[in-house]
Amino acid sequence: MARYDVLIVDDEQDFREIMTKKLAKRDLNCDSAPDGNTALEMIKTKNYDVVLLDVKMPGMDGIETLREIKKVAPMVEVVMLTGHASVESGINGIKFGAFDYLMKPMDMDPLMEKLDAAYERKRIQQEKIEMAQIKRDMALPS
C-alpha cells in the first residue's frame, strides 16, 4: 500500500517519468502533470498529500501555480524544484506557502527526506483539525 500521494508537476516529460518510477519504488503513489493548469485540475479531483513543483515552466510558472494550489487545497504541502540556480525563487515559494525547495538535479535521499517531512506536517495538521472537530462536536448540545 502506498504511504502517501504525490503529484509531480514539471514541463520536462523525461523528468516526470523518471521521478514517478523512482518514487513508486519507494512506495509512494505518484501522478504527474506537465503544467500548472493540468496540476490544478488534478488537485480538484484527487486529494494529494504533497506536490513536487518545478519553478520554471512555460505558461503558469511554479510560483503562480503554488499560489493557486494553496487556494484550492490549502492542506497540500508543496516542495518547489528549481534547476536555474535561483535560490530567490525557492525563497519566494516559501513566502507563498511552499514547505521547502530543492535545487535540480537532486539526489533521491534528500528528496525523500523533504517529501516525508512535508507529508508528516500535513498529517499532523489534519490530525489537529480532526481533533478540534471532535471536541467541537462533543461540546454541542444534543
A tleap script that builds the chain and sets N, CA, C and O, in Angstrom:
source leaprc.protein.ff14SB
mol = sequence {
  NMET ALA ARG TYR ASP VAL LEU ILE VAL ASP
  ASP GLU GLN ASP PHE ARG GLU ILE MET THR
  LYS LYS LEU ALA LYS ARG ASP LEU ASN CYS
  ASP SER ALA PRO ASP GLY ASN THR ALA LEU
  GLU MET ILE LYS THR LYS ASN TYR ASP VAL
  VAL LEU LEU ASP VAL LYS MET PRO GLY MET
  ASP GLY ILE GLU THR LEU ARG GLU ILE LYS
  LYS VAL ALA PRO MET VAL GLU VAL VAL MET
  LEU THR GLY HIE ALA SER VAL GLU SER GLY
  ILE ASN GLY ILE LYS PHE GLY ALA PHE ASP
  TYR LEU MET LYS PRO MET ASP MET ASP PRO
  LEU MET GLU LYS LEU ASP ALA ALA TYR GLU
  ARG LYS ARG ILE GLN GLN GLU LYS ILE GLU
  MET ALA GLN ILE LYS ARG ASP MET ALA LEU
  PRO CSER
}
set mol.1.N position { 0.840 -1.196 0.000 }
set mol.1.CA position { 0.000 0.000 0.000 }
set mol.1.C position { 0.880 1.254 0.000 }
set mol.1.O position { 1.885 1.313 0.708 }
set mol.2.N position { 0.500 2.238 -0.786 }
set mol.2.CA position { 1.278 3.471 -0.883 }
set mol.2.C position { 1.240 4.233 0.437 }
set mol.2.O position { 0.216 4.281 1.119 }
set mol.3.N position { 2.370 4.821 0.776 }
set mol.3.CA position { 2.452 5.583 2.024 }
set mol.3.C position { 1.703 6.909 1.927 }
set mol.3.O position { 1.043 7.326 2.879 }
set mol.4.N position { 1.807 7.572 0.772 }
set mol.4.CA position { 1.056 8.808 0.545 }
set mol.4.C position { 1.073 9.151 -0.936 }
set mol.4.O position { 1.792 8.532 -1.720 }
set mol.5.N position { 0.265 10.155 -1.316 }
set mol.5.CA position { 0.075 10.529 -2.720 }
set mol.5.C position { 0.870 11.785 -3.076 }
set mol.5.O position { 0.810 12.799 -2.380 }
set mol.6.N position { 1.611 11.688 -4.171 }
set mol.6.CA position { 2.451 12.792 -4.637 }
set mol.6.C position { 2.051 13.158 -6.069 }
set mol.6.O position { 1.803 12.285 -6.900 }
set mol.7.N position { 1.994 14.451 -6.336 }
set mol.7.CA position { 1.795 14.946 -7.694 }
set mol.7.C position { 3.075 15.648 -8.121 }
set mol.7.O position { 3.529 16.584 -7.463 }
set mol.8.N position { 3.656 15.188 -9.232 }
set mol.8.CA position { 4.875 15.782 -9.784 }
set mol.8.C position { 4.452 16.722 -10.911 }
set mol.8.O position { 3.783 16.304 -11.856 }
set mol.9.N position { 4.846 17.995 -10.808 }
set mol.9.CA position { 4.476 18.985 -11.824 }
set mol.9.C position { 5.762 19.550 -12.422 }
set mol.9.O position { 6.512 20.270 -11.763 }
set mol.10.N position { 5.995 19.204 -13.686 }
set mol.10.CA position { 7.218 19.631 -14.356 }
set mol.10.C position { 6.970 19.563 -15.860 }
set mol.10.O position { 6.329 18.629 -16.340 }
set mol.11.N position { 7.469 20.541 -16.601 }
set mol.11.CA position { 7.263 20.544 -18.048 }
set mol.11.C position { 8.177 19.561 -18.779 }
set mol.11.O position { 7.971 19.306 -19.965 }
set mol.12.N position { 9.179 19.005 -18.101 }
set mol.12.CA position { 10.088 18.035 -18.716 }
set mol.12.C position { 9.523 16.627 -18.551 }
set mol.12.O position { 9.509 16.083 -17.447 }
set mol.13.N position { 9.059 16.043 -19.654 }
set mol.13.CA position { 8.422 14.727 -19.612 }
set mol.13.C position { 9.365 13.650 -19.064 }
set mol.13.O position { 8.947 12.824 -18.253 }
set mol.14.N position { 10.624 13.649 -19.495 }
set mol.14.CA position { 11.570 12.643 -19.012 }
set mol.14.C position { 11.723 12.720 -17.498 }
set mol.14.O position { 11.756 11.694 -16.820 }
set mol.15.N position { 11.816 13.931 -16.974 }
set mol.15.CA position { 11.948 14.102 -15.523 }
set mol.15.C position { 10.724 13.532 -14.811 }
set mol.15.O position { 10.857 12.807 -13.825 }
set mol.16.N position { 9.529 13.861 -15.313 }
set mol.16.CA position { 8.301 13.352 -14.689 }
set mol.16.C position { 8.274 11.831 -14.674 }
set mol.16.O position { 7.947 11.217 -13.658 }
set mol.17.N position { 8.619 11.228 -15.807 }
set mol.17.CA position { 8.569 9.768 -15.899 }
set mol.17.C position { 9.587 9.106 -14.976 }
set mol.17.O position { 9.265 8.135 -14.289 }
set mol.18.N position { 10.798 9.621 -14.957 }
set mol.18.CA position { 11.841 9.046 -14.096 }
set mol.18.C position { 11.462 9.196 -12.627 }
set mol.18.O position { 11.570 8.243 -11.856 }
set mol.19.N position { 11.015 10.399 -12.235 }
set mol.19.CA position { 10.660 10.631 -10.820 }
set mol.19.C position { 9.474 9.767 -10.405 }
set mol.19.O position { 9.451 9.242 -9.291 }
set mol.20.N position { 8.498 9.615 -11.282 }
set mol.20.CA position { 7.339 8.777 -10.967 }
set mol.20.C position { 7.791 7.355 -10.677 }
set mol.20.O position { 7.344 6.748 -9.704 }
set mol.21.N position { 8.673 6.816 -11.512 }
set mol.21.CA position { 9.173 5.458 -11.295 }
set mol.21.C position { 9.991 5.356 -10.015 }
set mol.21.O position { 9.816 4.414 -9.241 }
set mol.22.N position { 10.881 6.316 -9.786 }
set mol.22.CA position { 11.739 6.269 -8.590 }
set mol.22.C position { 10.912 6.382 -7.308 }
set mol.22.O position { 11.184 5.679 -6.335 }
set mol.23.N position { 9.920 7.248 -7.300 }
set mol.23.CA position { 9.102 7.424 -6.098 }
set mol.23.C position { 8.169 6.231 -5.888 }
set mol.23.O position { 7.897 5.844 -4.751 }
set mol.24.N position { 7.681 5.653 -6.981 }
set mol.24.CA position { 6.832 4.462 -6.866 }
set mol.24.C position { 7.606 3.306 -6.232 }
set mol.24.O position { 7.037 2.521 -5.473 }
set mol.25.N position { 8.894 3.199 -6.538 }
set mol.25.CA position { 9.735 2.164 -5.927 }
set mol.25.C position { 9.882 2.374 -4.419 }
set mol.25.O position { 10.232 1.448 -3.687 }
set mol.26.N position { 9.614 3.581 -3.969 }
set mol.26.CA position { 9.693 3.907 -2.540 }
set mol.26.C position { 8.300 3.936 -1.909 }
set mol.26.O position { 8.080 4.594 -0.892 }
set mol.27.N position { 7.374 3.219 -2.522 }
set mol.27.CA position { 6.007 3.047 -2.019 }
set mol.27.C position { 5.196 4.334 -1.965 }
set mol.27.O position { 4.356 4.503 -1.080 }
set mol.28.N position { 5.440 5.235 -2.900 }
set mol.28.CA position { 4.613 6.432 -2.995 }
set mol.28.C position { 3.719 6.289 -4.218 }
set mol.28.O position { 4.134 5.755 -5.246 }
set mol.29.N position { 2.497 6.768 -4.096 }
set mol.29.CA position { 1.568 6.783 -5.215 }
set mol.29.C position { 1.778 8.101 -5.956 }
set mol.29.O position { 1.531 9.172 -5.400 }
set mol.30.N position { 2.232 8.029 -7.206 }
set mol.30.CA position { 2.605 9.241 -7.942 }
set mol.30.C position { 1.781 9.430 -9.201 }
set mol.30.O position { 1.531 8.489 -9.955 }
set mol.31.N position { 1.369 10.663 -9.406 }
set mol.31.CA position { 0.790 11.107 -10.657 }
set mol.31.C position { 1.669 12.258 -11.127 }
set mol.31.O position { 2.484 12.776 -10.364 }
set mol.32.N position { 1.500 12.658 -12.396 }
set mol.32.CA position { 2.295 13.783 -12.878 }
set mol.32.C position { 1.464 14.665 -13.797 }
set mol.32.O position { 0.487 14.237 -14.412 }
set mol.33.N position { 1.900 15.911 -13.860 }
set mol.33.CA position { 1.241 16.899 -14.710 }
set mol.33.C position { 2.323 17.701 -15.433 }
set mol.33.O position { 3.369 17.994 -14.854 }
set mol.34.N position { 2.074 18.059 -16.708 }
set mol.34.CA position { 3.070 18.785 -17.490 }
set mol.34.C position { 3.065 20.306 -17.266 }
set mol.34.O position { 3.968 21.009 -17.720 }
set mol.35.N position { 2.037 20.805 -16.561 }
set mol.35.CA position { 1.938 22.254 -16.370 }
set mol.35.C position { 1.027 22.567 -15.188 }
set mol.35.O position { 0.349 21.694 -14.647 }
set mol.36.N position { 1.034 23.834 -14.808 }
set mol.36.CA position { 0.258 24.270 -13.655 }
set mol.36.C position { -1.239 24.102 -13.813 }
set mol.36.O position { -1.916 23.693 -12.869 }
set mol.37.N position { -1.774 24.410 -14.994 }
set mol.37.CA position { -3.220 24.288 -15.200 }
set mol.37.C position { -3.689 22.846 -15.050 }
set mol.37.O position { -4.708 22.582 -14.411 }
set mol.38.N position { -2.947 21.917 -15.640 }
set mol.38.CA position { -3.291 20.500 -15.516 }
set mol.38.C position { -3.212 20.067 -14.058 }
set mol.38.O position { -4.078 19.343 -13.568 }
set mol.39.N position { -2.167 20.517 -13.368 }
set mol.39.CA position { -2.000 20.167 -11.950 }
set mol.39.C position { -3.191 20.642 -11.124 }
set mol.39.O position { -3.690 19.907 -10.271 }
set mol.40.N position { -3.641 21.852 -11.373 }
set mol.40.CA position { -4.776 22.390 -10.615 }
set mol.40.C position { -6.035 21.567 -10.852 }
set mol.40.O position { -6.786 21.298 -9.914 }
set mol.41.N position { -6.271 21.167 -12.094 }
set mol.41.CA position { -7.444 20.331 -12.377 }
set mol.41.C position { -7.333 18.985 -11.656 }
set mol.41.O position { -8.326 18.474 -11.138 }
set mol.42.N position { -6.144 18.419 -11.624 }
set mol.42.CA position { -5.941 17.131 -10.946 }
set mol.42.C position { -6.152 17.272 -9.434 }
set mol.42.O position { -6.738 16.395 -8.798 }
set mol.43.N position { -5.674 18.371 -8.872 }
set mol.43.CA position { -5.808 18.603 -7.425 }
set mol.43.C position { -7.274 18.785 -7.045 }
set mol.43.O position { -7.668 18.457 -5.926 }
set mol.44.N position { -8.068 19.296 -7.951 }
set mol.44.CA position { -9.502 19.461 -7.672 }
set mol.44.C position { -10.234 18.127 -7.633 }
set mol.44.O position { -11.310 18.029 -7.043 }
set mol.45.N position { -9.658 17.093 -8.260 }
set mol.45.CA position { -10.348 15.802 -8.327 }
set mol.45.C position { -9.728 14.726 -7.438 }
set mol.45.O position { -10.350 13.687 -7.214 }
set mol.46.N position { -8.536 14.949 -6.934 }
set mol.46.CA position { -7.871 13.951 -6.086 }
set mol.46.C position { -7.201 14.641 -4.913 }
set mol.46.O position { -6.699 15.757 -5.045 }
set mol.47.N position { -7.193 13.988 -3.783 }
set mol.47.CA position { -6.636 14.545 -2.560 }
set mol.47.C position { -5.155 14.181 -2.434 }
set mol.47.O position { -4.817 13.165 -1.826 }
set mol.48.N position { -4.280 14.997 -3.000 }
set mol.48.CA position { -2.839 14.749 -2.912 }
set mol.48.C position { -2.317 15.206 -1.558 }
set mol.48.O position { -2.853 16.128 -0.942 }
set mol.49.N position { -1.254 14.535 -1.107 }
set mol.49.CA position { -0.614 14.917 0.145 }
set mol.49.C position { 0.500 15.926 -0.094 }
set mol.49.O position { 0.623 16.916 0.626 }
set mol.50.N position { 1.312 15.660 -1.120 }
set mol.50.CA position { 2.474 16.502 -1.411 }
set mol.50.C position { 2.559 16.731 -2.920 }
set mol.50.O position { 2.302 15.829 -3.717 }
set mol.51.N position { 2.925 17.958 -3.294 }
set mol.51.CA position { 3.166 18.293 -4.698 }
set mol.51.C position { 4.638 18.642 -4.849 }
set mol.51.O position { 5.176 19.452 -4.095 }
set mol.52.N position { 5.279 18.029 -5.822 }
set mol.52.CA position { 6.657 18.340 -6.185 }
set mol.52.C position { 6.555 19.229 -7.423 }
set mol.52.O position { 6.185 18.759 -8.499 }
set mol.53.N position { 6.883 20.515 -7.270 }
set mol.53.CA position { 6.529 21.532 -8.262 }
set mol.53.C position { 7.751 22.264 -8.796 }
set mol.53.O position { 8.505 22.873 -8.036 }
set mol.54.N position { 7.940 22.200 -10.108 }
set mol.54.CA position { 9.037 22.919 -10.752 }
set mol.54.C position { 8.720 24.414 -10.769 }
set mol.54.O position { 7.578 24.812 -10.996 }
set mol.55.N position { 9.734 25.228 -10.528 }
set mol.55.CA position { 9.545 26.677 -10.531 }
set mol.55.C position { 9.421 27.217 -11.948 }
set mol.55.O position { 8.530 28.016 -12.234 }
set mol.56.N position { 10.313 26.783 -12.839 }
set mol.56.CA position { 10.361 27.315 -14.204 }
set mol.56.C position { 9.563 26.419 -15.140 }
set mol.56.O position { 9.989 25.313 -15.474 }
set mol.57.N position { 8.393 26.914 -15.560 }
set mol.57.CA position { 7.558 26.213 -16.536 }
set mol.57.C position { 6.963 27.250 -17.468 }
set mol.57.O position { 6.703 28.380 -17.053 }
set mol.58.N position { 6.744 26.880 -18.729 }
set mol.58.CA position { 6.076 27.817 -19.632 }
set mol.58.C position { 4.624 28.024 -19.195 }
set mol.58.O position { 4.035 27.164 -18.539 }
set mol.59.N position { 4.068 29.148 -19.556 }
set mol.59.CA position { 2.693 29.446 -19.137 }
set mol.59.C position { 2.691 29.838 -17.674 }
set mol.59.O position { 3.424 30.736 -17.260 }
set mol.60.N position { 1.863 29.162 -16.894 }
set mol.60.CA position { 1.782 29.432 -15.461 }
set mol.60.C position { 3.051 28.883 -14.789 }
set mol.60.O position { 3.278 27.673 -14.790 }
set mol.61.N position { 3.869 29.765 -14.221 }
set mol.61.CA position { 5.101 29.288 -13.587 }
set mol.61.C position { 4.806 28.648 -12.232 }
set mol.61.O position { 3.663 28.628 -11.776 }
set mol.62.N position { 5.849 28.130 -11.601 }
set mol.62.CA position { 5.679 27.407 -10.349 }
set mol.62.C position { 5.138 28.251 -9.209 }
set mol.62.O position { 4.331 27.770 -8.414 }
set mol.63.N position { 5.568 29.496 -9.117 }
set mol.63.CA position { 5.096 30.365 -8.025 }
set mol.63.C position { 3.604 30.648 -8.185 }
set mol.63.O position { 2.850 30.585 -7.214 }
set mol.64.N position { 3.185 30.956 -9.396 }
set mol.64.CA position { 1.759 31.203 -9.646 }
set mol.64.C position { 0.946 29.931 -9.395 }
set mol.64.O position { -0.140 29.986 -8.819 }
set mol.65.N position { 1.477 28.788 -9.829 }
set mol.65.CA position { 0.799 27.508 -9.592 }
set mol.65.C position { 0.683 27.238 -8.099 }
set mol.65.O position { -0.369 26.811 -7.623 }
set mol.66.N position { 1.755 27.486 -7.363 }
set mol.66.CA position { 1.735 27.316 -5.902 }
set mol.66.C position { 0.625 28.155 -5.271 }
set mol.66.O position { -0.138 27.658 -4.442 }
set mol.67.N position { 0.538 29.408 -5.657 }
set mol.67.CA position { -0.490 30.294 -5.093 }
set mol.67.C position { -1.892 29.753 -5.360 }
set mol.67.O position { -2.758 29.803 -4.487 }
set mol.68.N position { -2.112 29.236 -6.569 }
set mol.68.CA position { -3.425 28.680 -6.912 }
set mol.68.C position { -3.687 27.371 -6.168 }
set mol.68.O position { -4.812 27.122 -5.734 }
set mol.69.N position { -2.658 26.534 -6.016 }
set mol.69.CA position { -2.814 25.283 -5.260 }
set mol.69.C position { -3.263 25.596 -3.839 }
set mol.69.O position { -4.167 24.945 -3.316 }
set mol.70.N position { -2.644 26.578 -3.219 }
set mol.70.CA position { -2.966 26.911 -1.829 }
set mol.70.C position { -4.391 27.453 -1.692 }
set mol.70.O position { -4.996 27.337 -0.627 }
set mol.71.N position { -4.929 28.043 -2.764 }
set mol.71.CA position { -6.327 28.492 -2.733 }
set mol.71.C position { -7.279 27.304 -2.824 }
set mol.71.O position { -8.297 27.263 -2.133 }
set mol.72.N position { -6.944 26.337 -3.680 }
set mol.72.CA position { -7.816 25.196 -3.948 }
set mol.72.C position { -7.695 24.124 -2.868 }
set mol.72.O position { -8.695 23.536 -2.454 }
set mol.73.N position { -6.466 23.872 -2.413 }
set mol.73.CA position { -6.193 22.793 -1.455 }
set mol.73.C position { -5.138 23.253 -0.463 }
set mol.73.O position { -3.975 22.864 -0.573 }
set mol.74.N position { -5.530 24.080 0.510 }
set mol.74.CA position { -4.543 24.675 1.414 }
set mol.74.C position { -3.749 23.676 2.265 }
set mol.74.O position { -2.661 24.001 2.741 }
set mol.75.N position { -4.277 22.481 2.457 }
set mol.75.CA position { -3.572 21.492 3.282 }
set mol.75.C position { -2.462 20.767 2.514 }
set mol.75.O position { -1.602 20.142 3.135 }
set mol.76.N position { -2.464 20.834 1.201 }
set mol.76.CA position { -1.441 20.154 0.410 }
set mol.76.C position { -0.098 20.835 0.660 }
set mol.76.O position { 0.005 22.061 0.614 }
set mol.77.N position { 0.920 20.036 0.923 }
set mol.77.CA position { 2.269 20.576 1.097 }
set mol.77.C position { 2.963 20.568 -0.266 }
set mol.77.O position { 2.789 19.640 -1.056 }
set mol.78.N position { 3.747 21.608 -0.529 }
set mol.78.CA position { 4.406 21.754 -1.821 }
set mol.78.C position { 5.909 21.893 -1.618 }
set mol.78.O position { 6.369 22.722 -0.834 }
set mol.79.N position { 6.662 21.072 -2.336 }
set mol.79.CA position { 8.117 21.182 -2.368 }
set mol.79.C position { 8.472 21.721 -3.755 }
set mol.79.O position { 8.163 21.105 -4.775 }
set mol.80.N position { 9.119 22.869 -3.768 }
set mol.80.CA position { 9.480 23.527 -5.021 }
set mol.80.C position { 10.810 22.980 -5.538 }
set mol.80.O position { 11.705 22.650 -4.758 }
set mol.81.N position { 10.926 22.887 -6.867 }
set mol.81.CA position { 12.171 22.476 -7.520 }
set mol.81.C position { 12.642 23.601 -8.412 }
set mol.81.O position { 11.858 24.164 -9.176 }
set mol.82.N position { 13.910 23.931 -8.321 }
set mol.82.CA position { 14.457 24.906 -9.239 }
set mol.82.C position { 15.742 24.361 -9.826 }
set mol.82.O position { 16.611 23.868 -9.107 }
set mol.83.N position { 15.850 24.455 -11.128 }
set mol.83.CA position { 17.047 24.000 -11.813 }
set mol.83.C position { 17.851 25.153 -12.351 }
set mol.83.O position { 18.776 24.962 -13.140 }
set mol.84.N position { 17.509 26.330 -11.936 }
set mol.84.CA position { 18.136 27.516 -12.509 }
set mol.84.C position { 18.915 28.308 -11.473 }
set mol.84.O position { 18.965 29.537 -11.523 }
set mol.85.N position { 19.518 27.598 -10.540 }
set mol.85.CA position { 20.384 28.208 -9.531 }
set mol.85.C position { 19.780 29.469 -8.923 }
set mol.85.O position { 20.499 30.406 -8.575 }
set mol.86.N position { 18.470 29.485 -8.800 }
set mol.86.CA position { 17.793 30.658 -8.266 }
set mol.86.C position { 17.245 30.363 -6.880 }
set mol.86.O position { 16.108 29.919 -6.718 }
set mol.87.N position { 18.074 30.617 -5.898 }
set mol.87.CA position { 17.636 30.432 -4.526 }
set mol.87.C position { 16.479 31.387 -4.233 }
set mol.87.O position { 15.587 31.076 -3.443 }
set mol.88.N position { 16.507 32.553 -4.882 }
set mol.88.CA position { 15.453 33.548 -4.672 }
set mol.88.C position { 14.073 32.987 -5.004 }
set mol.88.O position { 13.109 33.250 -4.284 }
set mol.89.N position { 13.970 32.217 -6.086 }
set mol.89.CA position { 12.665 31.662 -6.453 }
set mol.89.C position { 12.212 30.633 -5.418 }
set mol.89.O position { 11.019 30.534 -5.131 }
set mol.90.N position { 13.136 29.874 -4.862 }
set mol.90.CA position { 12.784 28.930 -3.801 }
set mol.90.C position { 12.306 29.648 -2.557 }
set mol.90.O position { 11.335 29.231 -1.925 }
set mol.91.N position { 12.983 30.723 -2.207 }
set mol.91.CA position { 12.579 31.512 -1.034 }
set mol.91.C position { 11.223 32.152 -1.272 }
set mol.91.O position { 10.392 32.197 -0.365 }
set mol.92.N position { 10.986 32.649 -2.485 }
set mol.92.CA position { 9.660 33.203 -2.807 }
set mol.92.C position { 8.583 32.147 -2.650 }
set mol.92.O position { 7.486 32.434 -2.170 }
set mol.93.N position { 8.899 30.922 -3.055 }
set mol.93.CA position { 7.950 29.826 -2.884 }
set mol.93.C position { 7.582 29.630 -1.433 }
set mol.93.O position { 6.412 29.431 -1.108 }
set mol.94.N position { 8.556 29.683 -0.566 }
set mol.94.CA position { 8.292 29.518 0.871 }
set mol.94.C position { 7.423 30.667 1.377 }
set mol.94.O position { 6.536 30.454 2.204 }
set mol.95.N position { 7.670 31.877 0.891 }
set mol.95.CA position { 6.842 33.026 1.279 }
set mol.95.C position { 5.371 32.797 0.931 }
set mol.95.O position { 4.477 33.257 1.641 }
set mol.96.N position { 5.130 32.082 -0.170 }
set mol.96.CA position { 3.758 31.845 -0.627 }
set mol.96.C position { 3.199 30.497 -0.181 }
set mol.96.O position { 2.175 30.043 -0.692 }
set mol.97.N position { 3.877 29.861 0.774 }
set mol.97.CA position { 3.302 28.662 1.371 }
set mol.97.C position { 3.944 27.339 1.033 }
set mol.97.O position { 3.449 26.297 1.463 }
set mol.98.N position { 5.045 27.340 0.267 }
set mol.98.CA position { 5.728 26.071 -0.012 }
set mol.98.C position { 6.357 25.535 1.270 }
set mol.98.O position { 6.772 26.302 2.140 }
set mol.99.N position { 6.422 24.232 1.372 }
set mol.99.CA position { 7.064 23.601 2.524 }
set mol.99.C position { 8.566 23.843 2.490 }
set mol.99.O position { 9.166 24.184 3.510 }
set mol.100.N position { 9.172 23.668 1.326 }
set mol.100.CA position { 10.613 23.833 1.176 }
set mol.100.C position { 10.944 23.820 -0.309 }
set mol.100.O position { 10.047 23.738 -1.148 }
set mol.101.N position { 12.218 23.899 -0.630 }
set mol.101.CA position { 12.625 23.819 -2.032 }
set mol.101.C position { 13.924 23.035 -2.149 }
set mol.101.O position { 14.692 22.922 -1.193 }
set mol.102.N position { 14.148 22.502 -3.330 }
set mol.102.CA position { 15.372 21.762 -3.657 }
set mol.102.C position { 15.900 22.252 -4.996 }
set mol.102.O position { 15.138 22.697 -5.855 }
set mol.103.N position { 17.212 22.166 -5.161 }
set mol.103.CA position { 17.843 22.509 -6.429 }
set mol.103.C position { 17.934 21.259 -7.294 }
set mol.103.O position { 18.295 20.186 -6.810 }
set mol.104.N position { 17.602 21.403 -8.583 }
set mol.104.CA position { 17.781 20.317 -9.540 }
set mol.104.C position { 19.199 20.381 -10.082 }
set mol.104.O position { 19.736 21.480 -10.222 }
set mol.105.N position { 19.817 19.282 -10.388 }
set mol.105.CA position { 19.388 17.922 -10.060 }
set mol.105.C position { 19.628 17.639 -8.576 }
set mol.105.O position { 20.495 18.246 -7.947 }
set mol.106.N position { 18.844 16.707 -8.031 }
set mol.106.CA position { 18.995 16.400 -6.615 }
set mol.106.C position { 19.094 14.890 -6.429 }
set mol.106.O position { 18.618 14.115 -7.258 }
set mol.107.N position { 19.711 14.492 -5.342 }
set mol.107.CA position { 19.799 13.078 -5.002 }
set mol.107.C position { 18.477 12.629 -4.399 }
set mol.107.O position { 17.726 13.440 -3.858 }
set mol.108.N position { 18.201 11.353 -4.493 }
set mol.108.CA position { 16.926 10.823 -4.001 }
set mol.108.C position { 16.797 10.904 -2.485 }
set mol.108.O position { 15.702 11.155 -1.980 }
set mol.109.N position { 17.885 10.699 -1.745 }
set mol.109.CA position { 17.766 10.717 -0.278 }
set mol.109.C position { 17.295 12.072 0.251 }
set mol.109.O position { 16.353 12.114 1.042 }
set mol.110.N position { 17.919 13.182 -0.159 }
set mol.110.CA position { 17.399 14.479 0.310 }
set mol.110.C position { 15.969 14.747 -0.166 }
set mol.110.O position { 15.171 15.339 0.560 }
set mol.111.N position { 15.652 14.313 -1.381 }
set mol.111.CA position { 14.291 14.486 -1.888 }
set mol.111.C position { 13.306 13.725 -1.016 }
set mol.111.O position { 12.275 14.272 -0.624 }
set mol.112.N position { 13.610 12.468 -0.709 }
set mol.112.CA position { 12.714 11.665 0.121 }
set mol.112.C position { 12.564 12.264 1.517 }
set mol.112.O position { 11.475 12.249 2.090 }
set mol.113.N position { 13.655 12.788 2.059 }
set mol.113.CA position { 13.571 13.438 3.380 }
set mol.113.C position { 12.599 14.608 3.336 }
set mol.113.O position { 11.777 14.765 4.239 }
set mol.114.N position { 12.683 15.431 2.294 }
set mol.114.CA position { 11.777 16.592 2.166 }
set mol.114.C position { 10.334 16.140 1.973 }
set mol.114.O position { 9.423 16.668 2.611 }
set mol.115.N position { 10.126 15.155 1.086 }
set mol.115.CA position { 8.762 14.679 0.837 }
set mol.115.C position { 8.164 14.060 2.095 }
set mol.115.O position { 7.009 14.324 2.429 }
set mol.116.N position { 8.945 13.239 2.793 }
set mol.116.CA position { 8.456 12.614 4.025 }
set mol.116.C position { 8.129 13.667 5.088 }
set mol.116.O position { 7.108 13.572 5.769 }
set mol.117.N position { 9.001 14.671 5.226 }
set mol.117.CA position { 8.760 15.730 6.212 }
set mol.117.C position { 7.526 16.551 5.841 }
set mol.117.O position { 6.746 16.932 6.714 }
set mol.118.N position { 7.352 16.821 4.560 }
set mol.118.CA position { 6.169 17.569 4.105 }
set mol.118.C position { 4.909 16.763 4.388 }
set mol.118.O position { 3.921 17.307 4.880 }
set mol.119.N position { 4.937 15.472 4.082 }
set mol.119.CA position { 3.774 14.618 4.357 }
set mol.119.C position { 3.486 14.579 5.852 }
set mol.119.O position { 2.327 14.658 6.259 }
set mol.120.N position { 4.513 14.460 6.664 }
set mol.120.CA position { 4.317 14.397 8.119 }
set mol.120.C position { 3.664 15.686 8.625 }
set mol.120.O position { 2.773 15.638 9.473 }
set mol.121.N position { 4.103 16.833 8.110 }
set mol.121.CA position { 3.486 18.094 8.528 }
set mol.121.C position { 2.008 18.121 8.139 }
set mol.121.O position { 1.168 18.560 8.925 }
set mol.122.N position { 1.689 17.658 6.940 }
set mol.122.CA position { 0.283 17.626 6.516 }
set mol.122.C position { -0.521 16.698 7.417 }
set mol.122.O position { -1.624 17.041 7.842 }
set mol.123.N position { 0.033 15.522 7.709 }
set mol.123.CA position { -0.666 14.539 8.537 }
set mol.123.C position { -0.946 15.105 9.932 }
set mol.123.O position { -2.048 14.940 10.455 }
set mol.124.N position { 0.027 15.759 10.527 }
set mol.124.CA position { -0.149 16.348 11.863 }
set mol.124.C position { -1.208 17.448 11.830 }
set mol.124.O position { -2.051 17.528 12.724 }
set mol.125.N position { -1.164 18.298 10.800 }
set mol.125.CA position { -2.168 19.361 10.676 }
set mol.125.C position { -3.575 18.773 10.540 }
set mol.125.O position { -4.524 19.272 11.145 }
set mol.126.N position { -3.701 17.716 9.745 }
set mol.126.CA position { -5.009 17.083 9.582 }
set mol.126.C position { -5.498 16.493 10.904 }
set mol.126.O position { -6.677 16.610 11.235 }
set mol.127.N position { -4.603 15.863 11.657 }
set mol.127.CA position { -4.983 15.300 12.954 }
set mol.127.C position { -5.478 16.399 13.894 }
set mol.127.O position { -6.477 16.222 14.592 }
set mol.128.N position { -4.783 17.524 13.909 }
set mol.128.CA position { -5.191 18.639 14.778 }
set mol.128.C position { -6.588 19.131 14.400 }
set mol.128.O position { -7.414 19.399 15.271 }
set mol.129.N position { -6.843 19.248 13.106 }
set mol.129.CA position { -8.159 19.706 12.641 }
set mol.129.C position { -9.237 18.697 13.025 }
set mol.129.O position { -10.308 19.074 13.499 }
set mol.130.N position { -8.948 17.413 12.819 }
set mol.130.CA position { -9.922 16.375 13.170 }
set mol.130.C position { -10.202 16.363 14.669 }
set mol.130.O position { -11.353 16.213 15.078 }
set mol.131.N position { -9.175 16.518 15.485 }
set mol.131.CA position { -9.372 16.552 16.943 }
set mol.131.C position { -10.202 17.770 17.352 }
set mol.131.O position { -11.071 17.672 18.219 }
set mol.132.N position { -9.934 18.908 16.731 }
set mol.132.CA position { -10.705 20.115 17.035 }
set mol.132.C position { -12.169 19.916 16.653 }
set mol.132.O position { -13.058 20.375 17.371 }
set mol.133.N position { -12.432 19.244 15.543 }
set mol.133.CA position { -13.809 18.983 15.126 }
set mol.133.C position { -14.506 18.034 16.094 }
set mol.133.O position { -15.676 18.226 16.424 }
set mol.134.N position { -13.790 17.016 16.543 }
set mol.134.CA position { -14.370 16.066 17.507 }
set mol.134.C position { -14.703 16.790 18.803 }
set mol.134.O position { -15.789 16.607 19.352 }
set mol.135.N position { -13.790 17.600 19.292 }
set mol.135.CA position { -14.027 18.361 20.530 }
set mol.135.C position { -15.217 19.293 20.363 }
set mol.135.O position { -16.056 19.412 21.257 }
set mol.136.N position { -15.283 19.951 19.216 }
set mol.136.CA position { -16.397 20.862 18.960 }
set mol.136.C position { -17.723 20.090 18.928 }
set mol.136.O position { -18.717 20.523 19.511 }
set mol.137.N position { -17.723 18.943 18.241 }
set mol.137.CA position { -18.934 18.143 18.154 }
set mol.137.C position { -19.372 17.628 19.526 }
set mol.137.O position { -20.566 17.551 19.817 }
set mol.138.N position { -18.399 17.279 20.362 }
set mol.138.CA position { -18.723 16.775 21.704 }
set mol.138.C position { -19.280 17.896 22.587 }
set mol.138.O position { -20.063 17.637 23.501 }
set mol.139.N position { -18.879 19.131 22.315 }
set mol.139.CA position { -19.327 20.266 23.126 }
set mol.139.C position { -20.723 20.749 22.733 }
set mol.139.O position { -21.377 21.448 23.506 }
set mol.140.N position { -21.180 20.381 21.538 }
set mol.140.CA position { -22.502 20.808 21.091 }
set mol.140.C position { -23.592 20.077 21.858 }
set mol.140.O position { -23.495 18.866 22.062 }
set mol.141.N position { -24.624 20.789 22.285 }
set mol.141.CA position { -25.733 20.112 22.969 }
set mol.141.C position { -26.486 19.205 21.990 }
set mol.141.O position { -26.642 19.534 20.814 }
set mol.142.N position { -26.941 18.080 22.487 }
set mol.142.CA position { -27.645 17.120 21.620 }
set mol.142.C position { -29.047 17.559 21.333 }
set mol.142.O position { -29.777 16.869 20.622 }
savepdb mol mol.pdb
quit
